[in-house]
C-alpha cells in the first residue's frame, strides 16, 4: 500500500530512564485496583488462527477492549487509576487501601471535598474520566477538538460531564484544559500526555493501562504456551505504547518481544521523532484530519518517548486506508476466527499487519520485522465502534479515509 512509511530504531540509548514507571510491582497494583470494581472482568483475547495461517505466522491474537467496563474502550483503565493515585496522595492513604468500595464511600467524599477533573480527548479518554468522576461522586469537564464526532460527544455527556467541542486541535485542547484546571479551586488535570512539569499523573495513567497489558500477557501465555515474539501497538501521544512496551520489556528483559509502534500519517509525531534520529521529540501541527481520531495527537508525551526510544524496534506511519482495511478484516473474519468489532484507531495495527502480509511492496518491512512461520503476534484492539456511523461507512460502503 502506498503511504506506509517506516524506520528502524537507531536512536541514542537513555539507559531505561523511565522504564521503572511500568515495573511489574506498579502494574500489579493497578490490576489489583481495577479488580476491586464490580464491573471488572478480563477482556477477551481473540485467537485468529485462520488469519494467522493466511498471513504466514504461527499465532495471531487480538486483545478486544470493546468489552472494557461497558465503555467500549481501554482508556478508563488509565484515568480511573490516576484519579485513585491522586486521592491516595491527597489523603496519605496507600493505594492498596483505595478499593472501589473505599473510593465510593460517603466518608471519603466528605474527607476530600469537591474535585473537578479536567481533560482533553477525542472521545475514549474523556469518557473514561467522566465515568470515573461520576463513580467517585465528583465533577468532570471534558474538552474535545474541532471535528470530533457527535456520538463520542454524546457518550461523554451521558456520563454526566460538562463537555464541549472546541475550535482547537487536540493539543490546543490539552493546553486549554490545563489552564482551566489551574484556575479552578479543586481542579485537577487528568491527561495521558506528559510535558516538563506535568509528569506524575501521566505516569499513573500509563500504569493503569498496564492492567490491559498484564491480562494480555497471561492470556497469551495460556493460549499459545509462550510469550509473544511481536507486539504491534498504536500511538497517539505514545502513552499507551509506552505502557505496553514498558510492561513487556520489564516482564521479559532478556528476550523481549519485537515492538512495532504504529501511527496515523496525519499525526505521526513519534515516527518523525524517530526519523530525526537525535532522540528529541518532534511535533505535528494543524487539524490532523484522520479517521484514527484516537491517534490524532501532534505532540509526544516526553515520558513515554523515553521508553519507546529505548525499547521499540520500529516506528511506522500509516494512511487512513490501512486502518479502514483493519476494521474490515477484523469485522469480517475468516471461517473459524472470532469477530472483533474494532474502531478506526483500534484497528490501525491490524491494518498495518494486513498490508505487510499482502503487499509485495512491503516485503522489505516484513523482512526487517522478521515475520515468519515462527512468529507469535499480539495486537490490541483498543476500542470498539465508538462512532457507529463511521464504522458503517467503512464496513458497508468501503470508506477509506476521513
C-alpha positions in Angstrom: 0.0 0.0 0.0 1.2 3.5 -0.9 1.7 5.9 2.0 3.1 3.5 4.6 6.4 4.8 6.0 8.7 3.1 8.4 12.1 3.4 10.1 14.0 1.1 12.4 15.2 2.3 15.8 18.6 4.0 15.6 18.0 6.4 18.5 20.5 7.1 21.3 20.1 5.0 24.3 18.8 6.7 27.5 19.6 3.8 29.8 16.0 2.9 30.5 15.4 6.2 32.3 11.7 5.9 32.6 11.2 2.1 32.4 10.6 1.8 36.1 7.2 3.5 35.7 5.9 0.3 34.3 7.6 -2.0 36.8 5.8 -5.3 37.5 5.0 -4.0 41.0 3.3 -0.9 39.7 1.3 -2.8 37.1 0.2 -5.4 39.7 -1.0 -2.6 42.0 -3.1 -1.1 39.1 -4.6 -4.5 38.3 -5.5 -5.1 42.0 -7.2 -1.7 42.0 -9.2 -2.5 38.9 -10.1 -5.9 40.2 -11.9 -4.3 43.1 -14.5 -2.8 40.7 -17.8 -4.7 40.4 -17.6 -4.0 36.6 -14.2 -5.6 36.3 -13.7 -8.6 34.0 -10.8 -9.6 31.8 -11.5 -8.5 28.2 -11.2 -11.4 25.7 -8.1 -12.3 23.7 -9.4 -13.4 20.3 -7.4 -16.2 18.6 -7.3 -15.6 14.9 -5.9 -18.9 13.8 -7.2 -18.9 10.2 -5.9 -15.3 9.7 -2.5 -16.3 11.1 -2.3 -19.1 8.6 -3.3 -16.7 5.8 -0.6 -14.2 6.9 2.1 -16.9 7.3 2.7 -16.5 11.0 2.3 -19.1 13.8 -0.1 -17.2 16.1 -2.2 -14.1 15.9 -4.1 -12.8 18.9 -6.1 -9.6 19.4 -7.0 -8.2 22.8 -10.5 -6.9 22.4 -11.1 -3.8 24.6 -14.6 -3.1 23.3 -15.8 -5.0 26.4 -13.9 -2.9 29.0 -16.3 -1.8 31.8 -19.1 -1.3 29.3 -17.3 1.7 27.9 -16.2 0.3 24.6 -12.5 1.2 25.0 -9.5 0.6 27.2 -9.0 4.3 28.3 -10.9 4.1 31.6 -8.1 1.9 33.0 -5.7 4.9 33.0 -8.0 7.6 34.1 -9.5 5.7 37.0 -6.2 4.6 38.4 -4.6 8.0 38.1 -7.6 9.5 39.9 -7.2 6.9 42.7 -3.4 7.7 42.9 -4.2 11.4 43.1 -6.6 10.7 46.0 -4.0 8.5 47.6 -1.5 11.3 47.6 -4.1 13.8 48.8 -5.2 11.8 51.8 -2.0 9.9 52.6 -3.7 6.6 52.3 -1.9 3.8 50.5 -3.2 3.0 47.0 -3.8 -0.6 48.1 -6.5 0.6 50.5 -8.4 2.7 48.0 -10.6 0.0 46.6 -13.8 0.7 44.7 -15.8 0.5 47.9 -13.4 2.9 49.7 -13.4 5.4 46.9 -17.2 5.5 46.6 -17.9 5.7 50.4 -19.6 8.8 51.7 -16.9 9.2 54.3 -14.1 9.6 51.7 -16.1 12.1 49.7 -16.6 14.2 52.8 -12.8 13.9 53.6 -11.5 15.0 50.2 -14.2 17.6 49.3 -15.2 18.5 45.8 -12.8 17.8 42.9 -13.3 18.8 39.3 -11.3 16.6 36.9 -10.4 18.3 33.6 -9.3 16.5 30.4 -8.9 16.9 26.7 -10.0 14.0 24.5 -11.1 12.7 21.1 -13.7 10.6 23.0 -12.4 7.5 24.7 -10.2 9.0 27.4 -12.7 11.7 28.2 -15.5 9.1 28.6 -13.3 7.1 31.0 -12.5 10.2 33.0 -16.2 11.3 33.1 -17.3 7.8 34.1 -14.7 7.6 36.9 -15.6 11.1 38.2 -19.3 10.1 38.3 -18.4 6.9 40.1 -16.5 8.9 42.7 -19.3 11.5 43.1 -17.1 14.2 41.6 -17.3 16.5 38.6 -15.6 16.3 35.1 -15.0 18.9 32.5 -14.1 17.5 29.1 -12.9 19.4 26.0 -12.9 17.8 22.6 -11.0 19.0 19.5 -12.6 20.5 16.4 -14.1 17.9 14.1 -14.9 15.5 17.0 -17.8 13.1 16.1 -21.2 13.6 17.8 -21.6 10.1 19.0 -18.4 10.3 21.1 -19.6 13.7 22.4 -22.9 12.2 23.5 -21.2 9.2 25.2 -19.3 11.6 27.4 -22.3 13.8 28.1 -24.2 10.7 29.2 -21.6 10.1 31.9 -22.6 13.5 33.5 -19.6 15.6 32.4 -19.6 19.1 31.2 -18.3 18.6 27.6 -17.6 21.0 24.8 -16.2 20.8 21.2 -13.5 23.5 20.9 -12.3 25.3 17.8 -8.8 23.8 18.6 -6.9 20.7 17.7 -6.2 18.1 20.3 -3.0 19.7 21.6 -4.7 23.1 21.9 -7.5 21.4 23.9 -4.9 19.9 26.3 -3.4 23.4 26.9 -6.9 24.9 27.5 -7.9 22.1 29.8 -4.6 22.6 31.8 -5.2 26.3 32.1 -8.8 25.9 33.3 -7.8 23.2 35.8 -5.2 25.5 37.3 -7.7 28.3 37.6 -10.4 26.2 39.2 -10.5 25.6 43.0 -10.1 21.8 43.4 -9.3 21.5 39.7 -7.1 18.6 38.5 -5.9 17.9 35.0 -6.1 14.1 34.1 -4.2 13.9 30.9 -2.3 11.0 29.4 0.5 13.1 27.9 3.5 14.4 29.8 5.5 17.6 29.4 8.1 19.2 31.6 6.5 19.9 34.9 3.5 17.6 34.3 4.7 14.1 34.5 3.3 12.4 37.6 -0.4 11.9 36.6 0.6 10.7 33.0 2.8 8.1 34.6 -0.1 6.9 36.8 -2.3 6.7 33.7 0.3 4.6 32.0 0.3 2.2 35.0 -3.4 1.9 34.7 -3.1 0.9 31.1 -0.7 -1.8 32.4 -3.8 -3.8 33.6 -4.6 -4.5 29.9 -1.0 -5.5 29.2 -0.8 -7.8 32.2 -4.1 -9.5 31.2 -3.0 -10.0 27.7 0.4 -11.4 28.8 -1.4 -14.0 31.0 -3.9 -14.9 28.3 -1.4 -15.1 25.5 0.8 -17.5 27.6 -2.1 -19.7 28.4 -3.3 -19.8 24.8 0.0 -20.0 22.9 2.2 -21.7 25.6 4.8 -19.0 25.0 5.3 -15.2 25.1 4.6 -13.0 22.0 7.5 -12.6 19.6 5.9 -9.4 18.1 3.7 -6.7 19.5 2.2 -4.1 17.3 0.9 -1.1 19.3 -0.7 2.1 18.2 0.4 5.6 19.4 -1.2 9.0 19.7 0.9 10.8 22.3 2.6 7.5 23.0 1.3 6.7 26.5 -0.4 3.5 25.5 2.6 2.4 23.5 5.0 3.3 26.3 2.8 1.4 28.8 2.6 -1.8 26.8 6.2 -1.7 25.7 7.3 -0.8 29.2 5.4 -3.7 30.8 6.6 -6.4 28.4 10.2 -5.1 28.5 10.1 -5.4 32.2 8.5 -8.8 32.1 10.9 -10.3 29.5 14.1 -8.3 30.0 16.3 -11.0 28.4 14.1 -11.8 25.5 11.6 -9.0 24.9 9.1 -9.1 22.0 9.8 -7.0 18.9 7.8 -3.8 19.4 6.3 -2.0 16.4 4.8 1.4 17.1 2.0 2.5 14.6 0.6 6.0 14.0 -1.6 7.9 11.6 0.3 9.6 8.9 -1.6 12.8 9.8 -0.3 12.8 13.3 2.9 10.8 13.2 4.9 12.7 15.8 6.6 9.6 17.2 7.6 8.4 13.7 9.0 11.9 12.9 10.9 12.0 16.2 12.4 8.6 15.4 13.2 9.8 11.9 15.1 12.8 13.2 17.5 10.4 14.9 18.7 12.7 17.7 16.5 11.5 20.5 14.5 14.7 20.7 10.7 14.9 20.1 9.1 16.4 17.1 5.6 17.8 16.9 2.9 17.8 14.2 0.5 20.7 13.9 -2.7 21.5 12.1 -6.1 19.8 12.1 -4.7 16.3 11.7 -7.7 15.1 9.7 -7.7 11.3 10.1 -10.3 8.6 10.8 -8.0 7.4 13.5 -9.3 10.1 15.9 -7.8 8.5 19.0 -4.3 8.8 17.4 -4.8 12.4 16.2 -2.2 13.8 18.7 0.6 16.0 17.5 2.9 16.3 20.5 4.6 13.2 22.0 4.5 12.5 25.7 8.0 13.1 26.9 7.8 10.3 29.5 6.6 7.6 27.1 9.0 8.7 24.4 11.9 7.8 26.7 10.6 4.2 26.9 9.8 4.0 23.2 13.2 5.3 22.0 14.9 2.7 24.2 12.8 -0.3 23.5 10.8 0.0 20.3 12.1 -1.9 17.3 10.4 0.1 14.5 8.2 3.1 14.0 5.5 3.1 11.3 3.2 5.8 9.8 0.1 4.6 8.0 -2.7 6.2 5.9 -6.4 6.0 6.8 -6.8 3.3 4.1 -4.7 0.9 6.1 -6.8 1.4 9.3 -10.0 1.0 7.3 -8.8 -2.3 6.0 -8.0 -3.3 9.6 -11.6 -2.5 10.6 -12.9 -4.7 7.7 -10.5 -7.6 8.3 -11.4 -7.9 12.0 -15.1 -7.3 11.4 -15.4 -10.0 8.6 -13.2 -12.8 9.9 -12.2 -16.0 8.1 -14.2 -19.1 9.0 -13.4 -20.3 12.5 -12.0 -17.0 13.7 -13.6 -14.7 16.2 -15.2 -11.5 15.0 -13.7 -8.4 16.6 -15.6 -5.1 16.2 -12.9 -2.6 16.2 -13.0 1.2 15.7 -10.6 3.0 13.4 -7.9 3.6 16.0 -8.3 0.2 17.4 -7.8 -1.5 14.0 -4.7 0.5 13.0 -2.3 -2.3 13.9 -4.4 -4.9 12.2 -4.5 -2.8 9.1 -0.7 -2.5 9.1 -0.2 -6.2 9.6 -2.6 -6.9 6.7 -0.7 -4.6 4.4 2.7 -6.2 5.4 1.3 -9.7 4.8 -0.4 -9.0 1.5 1.5 -6.2 -0.3 4.7 -7.3 -2.1 6.0 -3.7 -1.9 6.3 -4.1 1.8 8.4 -7.2 1.7 11.5 -5.3 3.0 9.5 -4.3 6.1 8.3 -7.8 6.6 11.9 -9.0 6.4 13.1 -6.2 8.7 10.4 -7.3 11.3 11.4 -11.0 10.9 7.8 -12.0 10.5 7.7 -15.7 9.5 6.1 -19.0 10.4 7.6 -18.9 13.9 6.1 -15.5 14.7 3.6 -15.2 17.6 1.9 -11.8 17.1 -0.1 -9.8 19.6 -2.4 -6.8 18.7 -4.5 -4.6 20.8 -7.9 -3.5 19.5 -8.2 -0.5 21.8 -11.8 0.4 21.0 -15.0 -0.9 19.5 -17.2 1.1 17.1 -17.2 4.3 19.1 -18.6 6.1 16.1 -21.2 3.8 14.7 -21.8 6.0 11.6 -18.1 5.9 10.7 -18.0 2.2 11.3 -20.9 1.6 8.9 -19.3 3.8 6.2 -16.1 1.7 6.4 -17.8 -1.7 6.5 -20.8 -1.2 4.4 -19.7 1.5 1.9 -16.0 0.8 1.7 -14.9 4.2 3.0 -11.1 4.5 3.0 -10.5 7.8 4.8 -11.7 10.8 6.7 
